[in-house]
Amino acid sequence: MRVVVLGAGLIGVASAYYLWRDGHDVEVIEQHAEAASVTSYANACLVSASRALPWPTPSAHKTIWRALTDPSAPLRIKKFFDPALWRWGREFLSYANPRDYERLTQAKLAFANFCQRELEDTLLQTGVDCGYQQDGLLYVCRSAATMAAAQARAALVGTHGYAVRVLSRHEVLALEPSLASSTMVGGTFAVTDAQGDSRAFTRELAAWLGTQTERPVRFSYGETVSAKLQQRGRTFQLSTGSRELNADAFIVALGPQTPDFARMLGTRIPIYPVKGFSITVPVKDAARAPQRGGICEDSLIAYCPLQSPSGPVMRITTGAVFSGQDNGFSDADFVAHREHFETLFPGALDWSSSRVEQWACQRPMTPSSLPIIQRDSRFDNVYWNCGQGHIGWTMSCGSGRVIADLVAGRPPSFNLENMQQL
Ligand SMILES: Cc1cc2nc3c(=O)[nH]c(=O)nc-3n(C[C@H](O)[C@H](O)[C@H](O)COP(=O)(O)OP(=O)(O)OC[C@H]3O[C@@H](n4cnc5c(N)ncnc54)[C@H](O)[C@@H]3O)c2cc1C
């Protein structure tokens, strides 16, 4: 079959790999000049399957109230009078009850585990080197309240098969001595969580696919895809600025921009973009820097040590801002990153370097916070693979595998009944 994948982010490129593996003739179309140029460009790089928890918790109402009233809250709502947000929010709140939370938790944790195994298999099969390291992630607590919440979370994910150890301050220091001068009180250690550079993964996998001797995948960069309904909406035509696209199957993996594209086909995709801020800072003193990635449970900054061509760097991300289609940022958006990271690891980073890179991008969030992986109900040759939200690096390969199953007409390798449905 000829399959065209729309979007060369983590999800599009991972989909292309599994489709290629099935023997299809695959083309990927991307509006930017390179793969991983939008959301997949500078995320926190944590393969944090143990954190694959749904956002609509039974206490989500409190989080929303804080988002509206506390300007220092990590989650903020800036575009309150947005009909798309209200519609998304109504569905989100419909899941914020104990029964749905349990159902979504079970589905999301199981899917994340499946996806991590697929990611590891893809790395093994292709030899792509993204600095993948599976030696656990550390979740650091600076207060008794977050320690209690972390303990409860460890117990919850433990019932779903995840090994998460609750650690005293002393035990955390044994794992991460560079926290010695912080006021950290303890933490949890997710034994099977991992880390890796998701941009390097996406770009290297794209390069690997494009250079296969058998059916190399064609990557067409700098082309923006649009859709037009025809015959009173019974058929459609996709095109870029320069050509019409024809294929037996189209995989739509446009991340946070998927709803805009879907509107052209007359389809509503329940994704709302949730902006996060990411900064990459050169490491100045390796002895003071963390050795593995983690999250500060009090501030919700995520950090991950990475290798760049010019030496070791630290990726730090935080923030969840509901502000519509907006990737803008200013220096003020990165004050919290520096303040909280320095509280944990003082003096580790060179904040004044000209190599500091700031970035903002949007998580493609669905109301249930599970992805949409399904065939379109009107157009047989359209498949949606989007909405991986805050955990799309972790879920990339599993999502790719399952979409390839659907295209092949096989029963999906993972049960999709609890995924976000259209
Ligand atoms: C701050 C932050 C931190 C995160 N940290 C983590 C983490 O630690 N671990 C984790 O698992 N996940 C993390 N995530 C989530 C993860 O980054 C995303 O889920 C993932 O990148 C989404 O990938 P995608 O391919 O769906 O979207 P994208 O990477 O945005 O790819 C979509 C592509 O489609 C292209 N496109 C859009 N419209 C068109 C069009 N009309 N024509 C052609 N091309 C088009 C875009 O240019 C883009 O390249 C984080 C996200 C954020 C924002």
Ligand as a Chemical Component Dictionary entry (heavy atoms), coordinates in Angstrom:
data_LIG
# 
_chem_comp.id                   LIG 
_chem_comp.type                 NON-POLYMER 
_chem_comp.pdbx_formal_charge   0 
_chem_comp.three_letter_code    LIG 
# 
loop_
_chem_comp_atom.comp_id 
_chem_comp_atom.atom_id 
_chem_comp_atom.alt_atom_id 
_chem_comp_atom.type_symbol 
_chem_comp_atom.charge 
_chem_comp_atom.model_Cartn_x 
_chem_comp_atom.model_Cartn_y 
_chem_comp_atom.model_Cartn_z 
_chem_comp_atom.pdbx_ordinal 
LIG C1  C1  C 0 7.177  21.183 27.880 1  
LIG C2  C2  C 0 6.888  19.773 27.460 2  
LIG C3  C3  C 0 7.577  18.723 28.051 3  
LIG C4  C4  C 0 7.309  17.404 27.693 4  
LIG N1  N1  N 0 8.018  16.398 28.260 5  
LIG C5  C5  C 0 7.768  15.110 27.920 6  
LIG C6  C6  C 0 8.508  14.046 28.525 7  
LIG O1  O1  O 0 9.393  14.267 29.324 8  
LIG N2  N2  N 0 8.182  12.777 28.185 9  
LIG C7  C7  C 0 7.184  12.484 27.299 10 
LIG O2  O2  O 0 6.908  11.311 27.083 11 
LIG N3  N3  N 0 6.528  13.474 26.647 12 
LIG C8  C8  C 0 6.790  14.778 26.940 13 
LIG N4  N4  N 0 6.104  15.785 26.348 14 
LIG C9  C9  C 0 5.086  15.457 25.333 15 
LIG C10 C10 C 0 5.666  15.227 23.939 16 
LIG O3  O3  O 0 6.677  16.149 23.662 17 
LIG C11 C11 C 0 4.528  15.347 22.909 18 
LIG O4  O4  O 0 3.452  14.519 23.262 19 
LIG C12 C12 C 0 5.035  14.940 21.532 20 
LIG O5  O5  O 0 6.139  15.715 21.148 21 
LIG C13 C13 C 0 3.919  15.130 20.490 22 
LIG O6  O6  O 0 4.441  14.712 19.264 23 
LIG P1  P1  P 0 3.598  14.869 17.952 24 
LIG O7  O7  O 0 4.329  14.168 16.875 25 
LIG O8  O8  O 0 2.172  14.491 18.200 26 
LIG O9  O9  O 0 3.546  16.455 17.698 27 
LIG P2  P2  P 0 4.650  17.406 17.030 28 
LIG O10 O10 O 0 5.988  17.094 17.517 29 
LIG O11 O11 O 0 4.150  18.796 17.197 30 
LIG O12 O12 O 0 4.604  16.990 15.505 31 
LIG C14 C14 C 0 3.558  17.366 14.638 32 
LIG C15 C15 C 0 4.190  17.800 13.331 33 
LIG O13 O13 O 0 3.165  18.097 12.395 34 
LIG C16 C16 C 0 3.623  19.192 11.605 35 
LIG N5  N5  N 0 2.437  19.837 11.004 36 
LIG C17 C17 C 0 1.399  20.409 11.646 37 
LIG N6  N6  N 0 0.477  20.826 10.744 38 
LIG C18 C18 C 0 0.959  20.508 9.509  39 
LIG C19 C19 C 0 0.439  20.629 8.199  40 
LIG N7  N7  N 0 -0.749 21.176 7.950  41 
LIG N8  N8  N 0 1.193  20.175 7.161  42 
LIG C20 C20 C 0 2.407  19.591 7.380  43 
LIG N9  N9  N 0 2.941  19.423 8.626  44 
LIG C21 C21 C 0 2.223  19.874 9.667  45 
LIG C22 C22 C 0 4.306  20.087 12.600 46 
LIG O14 O14 O 0 5.197  20.978 11.954 47 
LIG C23 C23 C 0 5.011  19.075 13.493 48 
LIG O15 O15 O 0 6.329  18.819 13.088 49 
LIG C24 C24 C 0 6.333  17.122 26.695 50 
LIG C25 C25 C 0 5.653  18.179 26.082 51 
LIG C26 C26 C 0 5.920  19.490 26.454 52 
LIG C27 C27 C 0 5.192  20.606 25.772 53 
# 
loop_
_chem_comp_bond.comp_id 
_chem_comp_bond.atom_id_1 
_chem_comp_bond.atom_id_2 
_chem_comp_bond.value_order 
_chem_comp_bond.pdbx_ordinal 
LIG C1  C2  SING 1  
LIG C2  C3  SING 2  
LIG C2  C26 DOUB 3  
LIG C3  C4  DOUB 4  
LIG C4  N1  SING 5  
LIG C4  C24 SING 6  
LIG N1  C5  DOUB 7  
LIG C5  C6  SING 8  
LIG C5  C8  SING 9  
LIG C6  O1  DOUB 10 
LIG C6  N2  SING 11 
LIG N2  C7  SING 12 
LIG C7  O2  DOUB 13 
LIG C7  N3  SING 14 
LIG N3  C8  DOUB 15 
LIG C8  N4  SING 16 
LIG N4  C9  SING 17 
LIG N4  C24 SING 18 
LIG C9  C10 SING 19 
LIG C10 O3  SING 20 
LIG C10 C11 SING 21 
LIG C11 O4  SING 22 
LIG C11 C12 SING 23 
LIG C12 O5  SING 24 
LIG C12 C13 SING 25 
LIG C13 O6  SING 26 
LIG O6  P1  SING 27 
LIG P1  O7  DOUB 28 
LIG P1  O8  SING 29 
LIG P1  O9  SING 30 
LIG O9  P2  SING 31 
LIG P2  O10 DOUB 32 
LIG P2  O11 SING 33 
LIG P2  O12 SING 34 
LIG O12 C14 SING 35 
LIG C14 C15 SING 36 
LIG C15 O13 SING 37 
LIG C15 C23 SING 38 
LIG O13 C16 SING 39 
LIG C16 N5  SING 40 
LIG C16 C22 SING 41 
LIG N5  C17 SING 42 
LIG N5  C21 SING 43 
LIG C17 N6  DOUB 44 
LIG N6  C18 SING 45 
LIG C18 C19 SING 46 
LIG C18 C21 DOUB 47 
LIG C19 N7  SING 48 
LIG C19 N8  DOUB 49 
LIG N8  C20 SING 50 
LIG C20 N9  DOUB 51 
LIG N9  C21 SING 52 
LIG C22 O14 SING 53 
LIG C22 C23 SING 54 
LIG C23 O15 SING 55 
LIG C24 C25 DOUB 56 
LIG C25 C26 SING 57 
LIG C26 C27 SING 58 
# 
